[in-house]
Amino acid sequence: MSITMYGIKNCDTIKKARTWLEGHGVAYDFHDYKAVGIDRTSLEAWVKEFGWETVLNRAGTTFKKLPDADKEGLDADKAIALMLAQPSMIKRPMLDLGSRRIVGFKPEAYEAAFPG
């Protein structure tokens, strides 16, 4: 199984998730979407799977600093455009297990995905 973690290298939550995976011997590739970017197809798939409300990180400073006009009338298309323009607004980590994805980091979700 090929596993890819999408996120930003210096994010505290990413650091916790990477520490968990490495501590449990789980091999993964890391895709830094702040350095490398993210494609529209991936974002659209994530939004379709989880809803834009889950994928768009509205609690982060990047979103909070947006002009009010950019925050108003949000829908899937507008959220995807915002995340493409500023990948820091994507909830992290996004852990792609191939057959499914896990959004965010909760140790219990990782334990369920990687038993034993």
N, CA, C and O of each residue as an XYZ file, in Angstrom:
464
protein
N       0.850     -1.187      0.000
C       0.000      0.000      0.000
C       0.888      1.241      0.000
O       1.775      1.391      0.841
N       0.632      2.120     -0.957
C       1.376      3.372     -1.039
C       0.610      4.454     -0.274
O      -0.567      4.697     -0.538
N       1.284      5.092      0.663
C       0.652      6.105      1.511
C       1.313      7.445      1.258
O       2.539      7.548      1.219
N       0.488      8.476      1.086
C       1.005      9.828      0.917
C       0.357     10.740      1.939
O      -0.864     10.757      2.094
N       1.195     11.499      2.636
C       0.700     12.513      3.548
C       0.847     13.864      2.852
O       1.933     14.235      2.406
N      -0.256     14.583      2.770
C      -0.256     15.927      2.201
C      -0.311     16.916      3.344
O      -1.090     16.748      4.282
N       0.514     17.948      3.268
C       0.509     18.954      4.308
C       1.603     19.977      4.108
O       2.092     20.177      2.997
N       1.980     20.620      5.195
C       3.007     21.654      5.202
C       4.058     21.237      6.222
O       3.738     20.903      7.363
N       5.299     21.262      5.798
C       6.409     20.728      6.586
C       6.469     21.270      8.012
O       6.688     20.496      8.944
N       6.283     22.571      8.208
C       6.479     23.151      9.542
C       5.203     23.241     10.377
O       5.192     23.927     11.399
N       4.143     22.572      9.972
C       2.882     22.563     10.726
C       3.005     21.637     11.935
O       3.482     20.510     11.804
N       2.581     22.101     13.106
C       2.665     21.292     14.325
C       1.856     20.000     14.225
O       2.303     18.954     14.695
N       0.674     20.065     13.618
C      -0.148     18.864     13.486
C       0.518     17.855     12.558
O       0.462     16.650     12.800
N       1.145     18.350     11.500
C       1.886     17.471     10.585
C       3.023     16.790     11.355
O       3.255     15.591     11.205
N       3.713     17.559     12.169
C       4.823     16.984     12.944
C       4.327     15.863     13.850
O       4.990     14.833     13.975
N       3.171     16.051     14.484
C       2.607     15.012     15.358
C       2.241     13.767     14.547
O       2.519     12.641     14.960
N       1.619     13.985     13.395
C       1.209     12.857     12.556
C       2.424     12.097     12.023
O       2.431     10.866     11.998
N       3.452     12.839     11.597
C       4.668     12.190     11.093
C       5.361     11.398     12.209
O       5.847     10.290     11.978
N       5.405     11.957     13.395
C       6.002     11.269     14.530
C       5.241      9.980     14.825
O       5.848      8.947     15.109
N       3.904     10.042     14.756
C       3.092      8.855     15.007
C       3.404      7.781     13.963
O       3.677      6.634     14.315
N       3.364      8.152     12.682
C       3.610      7.179     11.612
C       5.001      6.559     11.739
O       5.160      5.341     11.651
N       5.993      7.404     11.946
C       7.367      6.907     12.046
C       7.539      6.022     13.281
O       8.254      5.021     13.232
N       6.891      6.384     14.379
C       6.968      5.595     15.596
C       6.294      4.234     15.482
O       6.591      3.310     16.239
N       5.376      4.130     14.514
C       4.674      2.864     14.291
C       5.186      2.134     13.049
O       4.574      1.169     12.591
N       6.306      2.601     12.512
C       6.925      1.924     11.376
C       6.133      1.990     10.086
O       6.242      1.095      9.247
N       5.336      3.039      9.915
C       4.527      3.179      8.702
C       5.297      4.034      7.689
O       5.605      5.197      7.950
N       5.598      3.446      6.543
C       6.303      4.178      5.482
C       5.301      5.028      4.707
O       4.175      4.601      4.450
N       5.721      6.223      4.342
C       4.832      7.133      3.606
C       5.677      8.126      2.816
O       6.846      8.364      3.122
N       5.053      8.692      1.801
C       5.648      9.801      1.062
C       5.028     11.074      1.596
O       3.869     11.080      2.009
N       5.798     12.159      1.590
C       5.279     13.444      2.065
C       5.187     14.422      0.904
O       6.162     14.639      0.183
N       4.014     15.008      0.729
C       3.777     16.000     -0.317
C       3.507     17.338      0.366
O       2.447     17.540      0.958
N       4.466     18.242      0.278
C       4.321     19.576      0.874
C       3.594     20.464     -0.123
O       4.188     20.947     -1.086
N       2.302     20.676      0.115
C       1.552     21.440     -0.874
C       1.791     22.935     -0.795
O       1.281     23.688     -1.625
N       2.540     23.365      0.164
C       2.936     24.773      0.162
C       4.148     24.950     -0.759
O       4.262     25.963     -1.450
N       5.050     23.964     -0.768
C       6.248     24.029     -1.606
C       5.981     23.531     -3.031
O       6.468     24.113     -4.000
N       5.206     22.450     -3.148
C       4.999     21.798     -4.445
C       3.674     22.199     -5.084
O       3.518     22.114     -6.302
N       2.724     22.633     -4.268
C       1.399     22.963     -4.783
C       0.472     21.762     -4.710
O       0.866     20.680     -4.276
N      -0.751     21.969     -5.136
C      -1.750     20.906     -5.162
C      -2.575     21.103     -6.426
O      -2.832     22.235     -6.838
N      -2.984     20.012     -7.032
C      -3.746     20.130     -8.276
C      -5.244     20.187     -7.990
O      -5.721     19.686     -6.971
N      -5.960     20.801     -8.901
C      -7.406     20.972     -8.773
C      -8.114     19.623     -8.653
O      -9.066     19.490     -7.884
N      -7.659     18.629     -9.404
C      -8.308     17.312     -9.396
C      -8.301     16.707     -7.998
O      -9.318     16.184     -7.541
N      -7.155     16.775     -7.314
C      -7.077     16.240     -5.945
C      -8.016     16.995     -5.013
O      -8.764     16.384     -4.250
N      -7.977     18.317     -5.075
C      -8.846     19.113     -4.205
C     -10.318     18.815     -4.458
O     -11.101     18.664     -3.519
N     -10.688     18.732     -5.733
C     -12.086     18.442     -6.062
C     -12.499     17.077     -5.521
O     -13.614     16.920     -5.022
N     -11.609     16.089     -5.615
C     -11.919     14.755     -5.101
C     -12.084     14.785     -3.586
O     -13.002     14.163     -3.050
N     -11.197     15.507     -2.888
C     -11.286     15.605     -1.429
C     -12.578     16.300     -1.015
O     -13.247     15.871     -0.075
N     -12.925     17.376     -1.720
C     -14.151     18.116     -1.406
C     -15.371     17.230     -1.672
O     -16.338     17.259     -0.910
N     -15.326     16.449     -2.744
C     -16.438     15.543     -3.036
C     -16.566     14.476     -1.950
O     -17.676     14.122     -1.552
N     -15.437     13.967     -1.474
C     -15.440     12.905     -0.466
C     -15.845     13.407      0.920
O     -16.622     12.752      1.615
N     -15.316     14.573      1.325
C     -15.497     15.046      2.698
C     -16.354     16.293      2.848
O     -16.808     16.601      3.950
N     -16.580     17.016      1.752
C     -17.277     18.303      1.829
C     -16.271     19.424      2.012
O     -15.276     19.262      2.719
N     -16.524     20.558      1.380
C     -15.570     21.670      1.457
C     -15.434     22.174      2.890
O     -14.388     22.698      3.272
N     -16.498     22.013      3.686
C     -16.470     22.497      5.061
C     -15.400     21.784      5.891
O     -14.864     22.358      6.839
N     -15.090     20.536      5.536
C     -14.067     19.766      6.234
C     -12.683     20.054      5.668
O     -11.717     20.168      6.422
N     -12.579     20.172      4.353
C     -11.278     20.319      3.692
C     -10.704     21.731      3.865
O      -9.488     21.896      3.965
N     -11.562     22.736      3.899
C     -11.103     24.120      4.068
C     -10.863     24.398      5.550
O     -11.775     24.286      6.370
N      -9.630     24.760      5.880
C      -9.273     25.047      7.271
C      -9.625     26.502      7.597
O      -8.841     27.417      7.346
N     -10.815     26.692      8.158
C     -11.263     28.050      8.493
C     -10.743     28.522      9.835
O     -10.936     29.682     10.199
N     -10.080     27.634     10.584
C      -9.551     28.014     11.899
C      -8.145     28.609     11.804
O      -7.661     29.207     12.765
N      -7.497     28.451     10.666
C      -6.119     28.908     10.511
C      -6.010     30.398     10.253
O      -6.977     31.048      9.853
N      -4.821     30.927     10.487
C      -4.601     32.362     10.314
C      -4.716     32.799      8.860
O      -5.138     33.925      8.592
N      -4.353     31.940      7.917
C      -4.447     32.328      6.498
C      -5.886     32.653      6.142
O      -6.150     33.660      5.483
N      -6.825     31.810      6.570
C      -8.234     32.064      6.290
C      -8.721     33.282      7.054
O      -9.434     34.120      6.502
N      -8.344     33.385      8.309
C      -8.824     34.495      9.135
C      -8.360     35.851      8.609
O      -9.036     36.857      8.823
N      -7.206     35.892      7.917
C      -6.681     37.145      7.391
C      -7.323     37.552      6.063
O      -7.075     38.653      5.571
N      -8.140     36.680      5.483
C      -8.785     37.006      4.206
C      -9.737     38.179      4.366
O     -10.310     38.373      5.439
N      -9.911     38.961      3.312
C     -10.940     40.012      3.352
C     -12.317     39.365      3.546
O     -12.553     38.249      3.082
N     -13.211     40.061      4.226
C     -14.542     39.515      4.485
C     -15.244     39.075      3.201
O     -15.975     38.084      3.211
N     -15.038     39.783      2.114
C     -15.686     39.439      0.843
C     -15.294     38.036      0.386
O     -16.105     37.327     -0.211
N     -14.052     37.636      0.665
C     -13.600     36.294      0.275
C     -14.196     35.211      1.159
O     -14.298     34.057      0.744
N     -14.592     35.574      2.380
C     -15.148     34.594      3.321
C     -16.659     34.435      3.151
O     -17.240     33.457      3.622
N     -17.289     35.388      2.484
C     -18.747     35.376      2.348
C     -19.171     34.523      1.159
O     -18.459     34.426      0.159
N     -20.337     33.910      1.285
C     -20.906     33.136      0.193
C     -20.067     31.938     -0.208
O     -20.016     31.571     -1.382
N     -19.412     31.332      0.762
C     -18.573     30.180      0.450
C     -19.405     29.008     -0.045
O     -20.469     28.703      0.494
N     -18.898     28.365     -1.075
C     -19.442     27.107     -1.560
C     -18.248     26.282     -2.034
O     -17.104     26.717     -1.902
N     -18.502     25.117     -2.573
C     -17.407     24.224     -2.958
C     -16.468     24.885     -3.970
O     -15.248     24.813     -3.819
N     -17.021     25.519     -4.987
C     -16.177     26.130     -6.023
C     -15.304     27.245     -5.456
O     -14.116     27.331     -5.764
N     -15.900     28.095     -4.629
C     -15.148     29.207     -4.049
C     -14.078     28.685     -3.080
O     -12.961     29.202     -3.043
N     -14.427     27.664     -2.302
C     -13.465     27.080     -1.360
C     -12.284     26.463     -2.111
O     -11.135     26.635     -1.704
N     -12.556     25.748     -3.200
C     -11.487     25.144     -3.998
C     -10.584     26.226     -4.575
O      -9.362     26.084     -4.563
N     -11.170     27.298     -5.077
C     -10.370     28.408     -5.634
C      -9.475     29.018     -4.553
O      -8.310     29.319     -4.817
N     -10.003     29.204     -3.347
C      -9.211     29.754     -2.243
C      -8.050     28.823     -1.892
O      -6.925     29.279     -1.685
N      -8.325     27.517     -1.824
C      -7.286     26.556     -1.446
C      -6.223     26.413     -2.536
O      -5.048     26.203     -2.233
N      -6.628     26.526     -3.796
C      -5.641     26.490     -4.881
C      -4.731     27.708     -4.813
O      -3.524     27.609     -5.033
N      -5.325     28.859     -4.505
C      -4.543     30.100     -4.431
C      -3.633     30.112     -3.207
O      -2.514     30.623     -3.267
N      -4.108     29.552     -2.101
C      -3.340     29.543     -0.854
C      -3.483     28.172     -0.182
O      -4.365     27.978      0.654
N      -2.617     27.228     -0.549
C      -2.722     25.867     -0.015
C      -2.654     25.778      1.513
O      -3.035     24.757      2.085
N      -2.179     26.822      2.174
C      -2.161     26.813      3.647
C      -3.570     26.671      4.217
O      -3.733     26.327      5.387
N      -4.582     26.932      3.403
C      -5.966     26.841      3.874
C      -6.531     25.435      3.794
O      -7.686     25.216      4.159
N      -5.738     24.473      3.323
C      -6.206     23.092      3.258
C      -5.992     22.442      4.624
O      -4.907     22.529      5.199
N      -7.023     21.800      5.128
C      -6.930     21.072      6.410
C      -5.786     20.073      6.311
O      -5.601     19.429      5.279
N      -5.031     19.951      7.378
C      -3.905     19.037      7.339
C      -3.790     18.244      8.629
O      -4.236     18.665      9.697
N      -3.178     17.091      8.485
C      -2.747     16.467      7.234
C      -3.916     15.815      6.493
O      -4.977     15.564      7.064
N      -3.692     15.553      5.222
C      -4.570     14.703      4.432
C      -3.742     13.455      4.180
O      -2.743     13.505      3.462
N      -4.144     12.357      4.756
C      -3.398     11.106      4.619
C      -4.121     10.237      3.603
O      -5.240      9.783      3.840
N      -3.469     10.011      2.468
C      -4.060      9.224      1.382
C      -3.552      7.787      1.477
O      -2.367      7.516      1.287
N      -4.468      6.882      1.774
C      -4.125      5.472      1.930
C      -4.366      4.685      0.640
O      -4.223      3.463      0.615
N      -4.728      5.388     -0.418
C      -5.023      4.718     -1.682
C      -6.510      4.455     -1.816
O      -7.174      5.042     -2.671
N      -7.035      3.577     -0.978
C      -8.459      3.242     -1.049
C      -9.333      4.218     -0.254
O     -10.547      4.280     -0.449
N      -8.704      4.970      0.635
C      -9.443      5.970      1.418
C      -8.479      7.008      1.970
O      -7.261      6.861      1.870
N      -9.043      8.060      2.553
C      -8.257      9.136      3.103
C      -8.668      9.424      4.544
O      -9.789      9.126      4.958
N      -7.739     10.008      5.297
C      -8.019     10.461      6.661
C      -7.663     11.945      6.703
O      -6.552     12.337      6.347
N      -8.622     12.771      7.144
C      -8.390     14.215      7.236
C      -8.065     14.578      8.673
O      -8.771     14.179      9.598
N      -6.987     15.342      8.858
C      -6.595     15.756     10.196
C      -5.835     14.638     10.892
O      -5.650     13.556     10.335
N      -5.400     14.909     12.108
C      -4.672     13.897     12.867
C      -5.348     13.636     14.197
O      -5.442     14.515     15.054
N      -5.815     12.415     14.349
C      -6.317     11.915     15.628
C      -5.665     10.551     15.804
O      -5.863      9.669     14.969
N      -4.890     10.355     16.872
C      -4.200      9.078     17.065
C      -5.119      7.865     16.921
O      -4.722      6.847     16.354
N      -6.352      7.974     17.436
C      -7.262      6.825     17.366
C      -7.638      6.474     15.924
O      -7.834      5.300     15.609
N      -7.741      7.470     15.051
C      -8.036      7.195     13.636
C      -6.848      6.515     12.966
O      -7.026      5.613     12.148
N      -5.646      6.943     13.308
C      -4.447      6.315     12.753
C      -4.305      4.892     13.288
O      -3.929      3.985     12.546
N      -4.604      4.692     14.574
C      -4.530      3.349     15.153
C      -5.508      2.404     14.460
O      -5.187      1.238     14.228
N      -6.687      2.898     14.132
C      -7.671      2.068     13.442
C      -7.211      1.733     12.026
O      -7.465      0.636     11.528
N      -6.531      2.686     11.377
C      -6.079      2.473     10.003
C      -4.843      1.563      9.946
O      -4.626      0.863      8.957
N      -4.040      1.582     11.012
C      -2.793      0.797     11.055
C      -2.748     -0.062     12.314
O      -1.918      0.169     13.193
N      -3.641     -1.060     12.405
C      -3.646     -1.899     13.607
C      -2.383     -2.739     13.726
O      -1.793     -3.162     12.732
N      -1.995     -2.963     14.958
C      -0.877     -3.852     15.226
C       0.443     -3.231     15.063
O       1.464     -3.889     15.264
